Amino acid sequence: MKVWIPVVVASAVVLAGCQTPMTNTQKGAAIGAVAGALIGKGTGDHDKSRYVWGAAVGALAGSAIGNYMDRQEQQFREELSGSGVEVIRDGDNIRLQLPSNITFATDSSQIASNFDPILVDVARVLQQYEKTTMVVEGHTDSTGSADYNQQLSESRAWSVSNHLARNGVDTRRITIIGYGESQPVATNDTASGRQLNRRVELRIVPNRA
């Protein structure tokens, strides 16, 4: 797994992991909490983009968090109805699951042209709810070598992130992670299972005060 975030964020996640094992939800919250506290820009060294990560606009506290995320979730469901994108509520976080069969051609990190307007809708909602950070996660099935799958997962996550940035999402709100084949959601022994494992997920995390 590779995480394209500032050193301070990576350190926070590693330190938390040294104490007790972290669930995916806890990892996302830890990344979002530290990233949301950072201000300013830096330059990513990935050859597909010039990303920096860090600050959301404003912060949320207490009961305001749930209400804010409820409204954002509802807008995502309305905007993405029938698109093939699955909207999943995960505590105070929201996950958008983008299956590769509707997002990318086989073995490609170029976003399919018919999916372009759907990501425009995603970006529009994200711009309206600026008190969040987001983690763009790339995943693959187990076909091919682990190194190849790692690179493909990163490239697809970067493609989605770049698209969001071109459509107005502040790059300081974005963290990119490539998981390769390490986090399947279904068996890799069947074609249908492998299709589910080939995906990009956008994890949206409230910026806590």
C-alpha positions as CSV (number, residue, x, y, z in Angstrom):
1,M,0.0,0.0,0.0
2,K,1.2,3.5,-0.8
3,V,-0.2,6.6,0.8
4,W,0.4,10.0,-0.9
5,I,0.0,12.3,2.1
6,P,2.3,14.6,4.2
7,V,4.8,13.0,6.6
8,V,2.9,14.3,9.6
9,V,-0.2,12.5,8.5
10,A,1.6,9.3,7.8
11,S,3.3,9.5,11.2
12,A,0.0,9.9,13.0
13,V,-1.5,6.9,11.4
14,V,1.6,4.8,12.1
15,L,1.7,5.8,15.7
16,A,-2.0,5.0,16.1
17,G,-1.3,1.6,14.5
18,C,1.5,0.9,17.0
19,Q,-1.0,1.0,19.9
20,T,-3.9,-1.1,18.7
21,P,-4.9,-2.4,15.2
22,M,-7.0,0.1,13.3
23,T,-10.0,-0.7,11.2
24,N,-10.4,0.9,7.8
25,T,-12.9,3.4,9.3
26,Q,-10.4,4.4,12.0
27,K,-7.7,4.8,9.4
28,G,-9.8,7.0,7.3
29,A,-10.8,9.1,10.3
30,A,-7.2,9.4,11.5
31,I,-6.0,10.5,8.0
32,G,-8.9,13.0,7.7
33,A,-8.5,14.4,11.1
34,V,-4.8,15.2,10.7
35,A,-5.1,16.2,7.0
36,G,-7.9,18.6,7.9
37,A,-5.7,20.4,10.4
38,L,-3.0,21.1,7.9
39,I,-2.9,24.4,6.0
40,G,-1.1,25.3,2.8
41,K,0.4,23.4,-0.1
42,G,3.3,21.1,-0.9
43,T,4.1,19.2,-4.0
44,G,3.5,15.5,-4.6
45,D,6.2,13.5,-6.4
46,H,3.9,11.2,-8.3
47,D,4.5,11.3,-12.1
48,K,0.8,11.7,-12.9
49,S,-0.1,14.8,-10.9
50,R,1.1,17.7,-8.7
51,Y,-0.9,17.1,-5.7
52,V,-0.8,18.5,-2.2
53,W,-2.9,17.5,0.7
54,G,-4.2,19.1,3.8
55,A,-6.9,21.5,4.8
56,A,-10.6,21.5,4.5
57,V,-12.5,24.8,4.8
58,G,-13.8,25.1,8.4
59,A,-14.5,22.4,10.9
60,L,-17.4,20.6,12.6
61,A,-18.1,19.6,16.1
62,G,-20.6,17.7,18.1
63,S,-24.1,17.1,16.7
64,A,-23.3,19.3,13.7
65,I,-21.1,16.5,12.3
66,G,-24.0,14.0,11.9
67,N,-26.4,16.6,10.4
68,Y,-23.8,17.9,8.0
69,M,-22.9,14.4,6.7
70,D,-26.6,13.4,6.6
71,R,-27.3,16.2,4.2
72,Q,-24.2,15.5,2.1
73,E,-25.2,11.8,1.9
74,Q,-28.7,12.6,0.8
75,Q,-27.4,14.9,-2.0
76,F,-25.0,12.2,-3.2
77,R,-27.8,9.7,-3.3
78,E,-30.0,12.1,-5.4
79,E,-27.2,13.1,-7.8
80,L,-25.8,9.6,-8.3
81,S,-29.1,7.7,-8.5
82,G,-28.9,5.2,-11.3
83,S,-25.2,6.0,-12.0
84,G,-23.7,2.7,-10.8
85,V,-21.9,4.5,-7.9
86,E,-22.8,3.0,-4.5
87,V,-23.2,5.5,-1.7
88,I,-22.3,3.8,1.7
89,R,-22.7,5.5,5.1
90,D,-19.9,4.3,7.5
91,G,-20.4,6.0,10.8
92,D,-19.8,9.7,10.3
93,N,-18.0,8.9,7.0
94,I,-19.4,8.5,3.6
95,R,-17.9,6.1,1.0
96,L,-18.6,6.3,-2.7
97,Q,-17.7,3.0,-4.4
98,L,-16.9,3.4,-8.1
99,P,-16.7,-0.1,-9.8
100,S,-14.0,-0.3,-12.5
101,N,-16.4,-1.9,-15.0
102,I,-18.2,1.5,-15.3
103,T,-15.2,3.7,-14.6
104,F,-12.3,2.3,-16.5
105,A,-11.5,0.0,-19.4
106,T,-9.7,-3.2,-18.6
107,D,-6.1,-2.7,-17.5
108,S,-6.5,1.1,-18.0
109,S,-6.4,4.1,-15.7
110,Q,-8.1,6.4,-18.1
111,I,-11.6,7.3,-17.0
112,A,-14.3,6.1,-19.4
113,S,-15.9,9.0,-21.3
114,N,-19.4,8.0,-20.3
115,F,-18.4,8.2,-16.6
116,D,-17.0,11.7,-16.9
117,P,-20.3,13.5,-16.2
118,I,-20.9,11.4,-13.1
119,L,-17.6,12.5,-11.6
120,V,-18.6,16.1,-12.5
121,D,-21.7,15.5,-10.3
122,V,-19.5,14.1,-7.5
123,A,-17.2,17.1,-7.7
124,R,-20.2,19.5,-7.5
125,V,-21.5,18.0,-4.3
126,L,-18.0,18.0,-2.8
127,Q,-17.6,21.7,-3.5
128,Q,-20.9,22.4,-1.6
129,Y,-19.6,20.5,1.5
130,E,-16.2,21.9,2.1
131,K,-15.9,20.9,5.8
132,T,-14.6,17.5,4.8
133,T,-11.4,15.9,3.6
134,M,-11.4,12.8,1.4
135,V,-9.3,9.7,0.8
136,V,-9.3,8.3,-2.8
137,E,-8.5,4.6,-2.6
138,G,-7.6,2.4,-5.5
139,H,-8.2,-1.4,-5.4
140,T,-7.7,-4.3,-7.8
141,D,-8.4,-8.0,-8.0
142,S,-5.5,-10.5,-7.7
143,T,-5.1,-11.1,-11.4
144,G,-1.5,-10.3,-12.4
145,S,1.5,-9.5,-10.2
146,A,1.2,-7.7,-6.9
147,D,3.5,-5.0,-8.2
148,Y,1.4,-4.4,-11.3
149,N,-1.8,-4.3,-9.3
150,Q,-0.3,-1.8,-6.8
151,Q,0.7,0.5,-9.7
152,L,-2.7,0.2,-11.4
153,S,-4.6,0.9,-8.1
154,E,-2.5,4.1,-7.6
155,S,-2.9,5.2,-11.2
156,R,-6.7,4.8,-11.0
157,A,-6.9,6.7,-7.7
158,W,-4.8,9.5,-9.2
159,S,-7.0,9.6,-12.3
160,V,-10.2,10.1,-10.2
161,S,-8.4,12.7,-8.0
162,N,-7.2,14.7,-10.9
163,H,-10.7,14.7,-12.4
164,L,-12.1,16.0,-9.2
165,A,-9.4,18.7,-9.1
166,R,-10.1,19.8,-12.6
167,N,-13.7,20.2,-11.7
168,G,-13.0,22.5,-8.7
169,V,-12.3,20.3,-5.7
170,D,-9.5,21.8,-3.6
171,T,-6.5,19.5,-3.9
172,R,-5.6,20.3,-0.2
173,R,-8.6,18.2,0.8
174,I,-7.4,15.1,-1.1
175,T,-5.3,12.1,0.0
176,I,-4.5,9.3,-2.4
177,I,-4.0,5.6,-1.4
178,G,-3.2,2.6,-3.6
179,Y,-4.1,-0.7,-1.9
180,G,-3.5,-3.0,-4.9
181,E,-5.0,-6.4,-4.3
182,S,-4.7,-6.3,-0.5
183,Q,-8.3,-5.4,0.4
184,P,-10.7,-7.5,-1.6
185,V,-14.5,-7.2,-0.8
186,A,-15.3,-10.5,-2.5
187,T,-13.6,-13.7,-3.6
188,N,-11.0,-13.5,-6.4
189,D,-12.0,-17.1,-7.4
190,T,-14.9,-16.0,-9.6
191,A,-15.3,-13.4,-12.4
192,S,-18.1,-11.7,-10.5
193,G,-16.0,-11.4,-7.3
194,R,-13.0,-10.1,-9.2
195,Q,-15.2,-7.4,-10.8
196,L,-16.3,-6.2,-7.3
197,N,-12.7,-6.1,-6.2
198,R,-11.7,-3.8,-9.1
199,R,-12.8,-0.5,-7.8
200,V,-12.0,3.0,-6.6
201,E,-13.5,4.2,-3.3
202,L,-13.8,7.8,-2.2
203,R,-13.9,8.1,1.6
204,I,-15.3,11.4,2.8
205,V,-14.4,12.3,6.3
206,P,-15.7,15.3,8.4
207,N,-13.2,17.9,9.4
208,R,-13.5,17.8,13.2
209,A,-12.9,20.8,15.3
